[in-house]
Amino acid sequence: MEDVPHALLGKRVRDIASGIEGELMAVVREDVSDDPVREHWVELAYVRGSSGREISTAVANIQAV
């Protein structure tokens, strides 16, 4: 896993998939494969909602509020 720079880090965003709004805490590049031979890397965004819990979603689902 590695951190990825993103223009909306620390800003208020909405996850269009779930409708959750919150602060974009991190964007990471992560291998989500269960197969140790074949890697499958994706960029995930971590959003902290008003409850204090963080959710992860695809970076493409993030939009500024």
Contacts in CASP RR format, 6 or more apart in sequence:
PFRMAT RR
TARGET T0000
AUTHOR 0000-0000-0000
METHOD contacts of the structure
MODEL  1
MEDVPHALLGKRVRDIASGIEGELMAVVREDVSDDPVREHWVELAYVRGS
SGREISTAVANIQAV
1 28 0 8 1.000
1 29 0 8 1.000
1 30 0 8 1.000
1 31 0 8 1.000
2 28 0 8 1.000
2 29 0 8 1.000
3 26 0 8 1.000
3 27 0 8 1.000
3 28 0 8 1.000
4 27 0 8 1.000
4 28 0 8 1.000
4 29 0 8 1.000
4 43 0 8 1.000
4 59 0 8 1.000
5 27 0 8 1.000
6 24 0 8 1.000
6 27 0 8 1.000
6 45 0 8 1.000
6 59 0 8 1.000
8 24 0 8 1.000
8 62 0 8 1.000
8 64 0 8 1.000
9 24 0 8 1.000
9 25 0 8 1.000
9 26 0 8 1.000
9 27 0 8 1.000
10 23 0 8 1.000
10 24 0 8 1.000
10 25 0 8 1.000
11 23 0 8 1.000
11 24 0 8 1.000
11 64 0 8 1.000
12 21 0 8 1.000
12 22 0 8 1.000
12 23 0 8 1.000
12 64 0 8 1.000
12 65 0 8 1.000
13 21 0 8 1.000
13 22 0 8 1.000
13 23 0 8 1.000
13 24 0 8 1.000
13 45 0 8 1.000
13 47 0 8 1.000
13 62 0 8 1.000
13 63 0 8 1.000
13 64 0 8 1.000
13 65 0 8 1.000
14 20 0 8 1.000
14 21 0 8 1.000
14 22 0 8 1.000
14 62 0 8 1.000
14 63 0 8 1.000
14 64 0 8 1.000
14 65 0 8 1.000
15 21 0 8 1.000
15 45 0 8 1.000
15 47 0 8 1.000
15 55 0 8 1.000
15 57 0 8 1.000
15 61 0 8 1.000
15 62 0 8 1.000
16 61 0 8 1.000
16 62 0 8 1.000
16 63 0 8 1.000
17 57 0 8 1.000
17 58 0 8 1.000
17 61 0 8 1.000
18 55 0 8 1.000
18 57 0 8 1.000
20 47 0 8 1.000
20 49 0 8 1.000
20 55 0 8 1.000
21 47 0 8 1.000
21 49 0 8 1.000
21 50 0 8 1.000
21 65 0 8 1.000
22 47 0 8 1.000
22 48 0 8 1.000
22 49 0 8 1.000
22 50 0 8 1.000
22 65 0 8 1.000
23 47 0 8 1.000
23 48 0 8 1.000
23 49 0 8 1.000
24 45 0 8 1.000
24 46 0 8 1.000
24 47 0 8 1.000
24 62 0 8 1.000
25 46 0 8 1.000
25 47 0 8 1.000
25 48 0 8 1.000
25 54 0 8 1.000
26 45 0 8 1.000
26 46 0 8 1.000
27 43 0 8 1.000
27 44 0 8 1.000
27 45 0 8 1.000
27 46 0 8 1.000
27 59 0 8 1.000
28 43 0 8 1.000
28 44 0 8 1.000
28 46 0 8 1.000
29 41 0 8 1.000
29 42 0 8 1.000
29 43 0 8 1.000
30 41 0 8 1.000
30 42 0 8 1.000
30 43 0 8 1.000
30 44 0 8 1.000
31 39 0 8 1.000
31 40 0 8 1.000
31 41 0 8 1.000
32 40 0 8 1.000
32 41 0 8 1.000
32 42 0 8 1.000
33 39 0 8 1.000
33 40 0 8 1.000
42 58 0 8 1.000
43 58 0 8 1.000
43 59 0 8 1.000
44 56 0 8 1.000
44 57 0 8 1.000
44 58 0 8 1.000
44 59 0 8 1.000
45 56 0 8 1.000
45 57 0 8 1.000
45 58 0 8 1.000
45 59 0 8 1.000
45 61 0 8 1.000
45 62 0 8 1.000
46 54 0 8 1.000
46 55 0 8 1.000
46 56 0 8 1.000
47 54 0 8 1.000
47 55 0 8 1.000
47 56 0 8 1.000
47 57 0 8 1.000
47 62 0 8 1.000
48 54 0 8 1.000
49 55 0 8 1.000
END
